[in-house]
Amino acid sequence: SADCVAYAAGDFHKEYLKGKSIAIGCPKLDEGQEVYSEKVTSLIDDAKINTLTVMTMQVPCCAGLVAIAQEGAGKAKRKIPIKSIVLSLQGEVLSEEWVN
């Protein structure tokens, strides 16, 4: 999830996190983004997650987070589906789609 998502979506924890794990990042402001890709690979192969949902905001800089997730998933031995959810600045879901 992008850093900003939890602030924009009032029901973020109840709606999207119940019974799930979370990783948070910002492709614009964080340094060392190559670690993100490695962590996605580890979540898939080591933690054995079965799906990955990437939540971002509608701003252009957030699109990089989906690409990072796809890169990490591409390096994993196990193959899992990735869902992208894009929120508006007001916290409304603009799109929800499987991206791989």
Helices and strands as residue ranges (DSSP letters): H 5-8, H 12-12, I 13-17, H 34-45, E 52-57, G 60-62, H 63-75, E 82-87, E 93-98
